[in-house]
Structure formats: structure tokens, C-alpha cells
């Protein structure tokens, strides 16, 4: 899946895992589960080009407030 045999950060072993990624766009945040190569030593995550493009598209939708296709999970608050 990935062009790396070892972690490019620390040289550790990579394994494929399903991970949860938080995406922010404007004032909106979404979580998505995606496959990634994860380093067993430092925890660095490597995503495919397709997944990175998907992140960008979803961030743009969040920024524009186009969330009608997303499932609402709750609310978030800022304490000032």
C-alpha cells in the first residue's frame, strides 16, 4: 500500500491499521475511520494519496458548512 518499508521518521516497523482521524474545517470537526500505515515505534501515521485527497475534500465541505450528509454525534463547546 505505501512506498515505505520502514518509518521515514524513526526507521521503525510499519503495520496497516484502521485509525480514527479528526478533520477540521472552519468551525466544524468530523471524525473518520481510515486505513493507515502506523509505526510501531513512534506512532507516525502514513496515509495513501487517495486518503489524503479525501481528507482535503472533507475539510473543504466542513469549511463551507456542507454537513447535511454527515451524522451528528453531539456538540462541542469552548470555555473562555
Long-range contacts (C-beta under 8 A, 24 or more apart in sequence): 1-35, 1-37, 1-48, 2-37, 2-46, 2-48, 4-37, 4-46, 7-39, 7-41, 7-42, 7-44, 7-46, 8-44, 8-46, 9-39, 9-42, 9-44, 10-39, 10-41, 10-42, 10-44, 11-41, 12-39, 12-40, 12-41, 12-42, 12-44, 13-39, 13-40, 13-41, 14-38, 14-39, 14-40, 14-46, 15-40, 19-45, 21-45, 21-55, 23-55, 23-58, 23-59, 23-62, 24-59, 24-62, 25-58, 25-59, 25-60, 25-61, 25-62, 25-63, 25-64, 26-62, 26-63, 26-64, 26-65, 28-62, 28-63, 28-65, 28-67, 29-62, 29-76, 30-58, 30-62, 30-67, 30-70, 31-73, 32-58
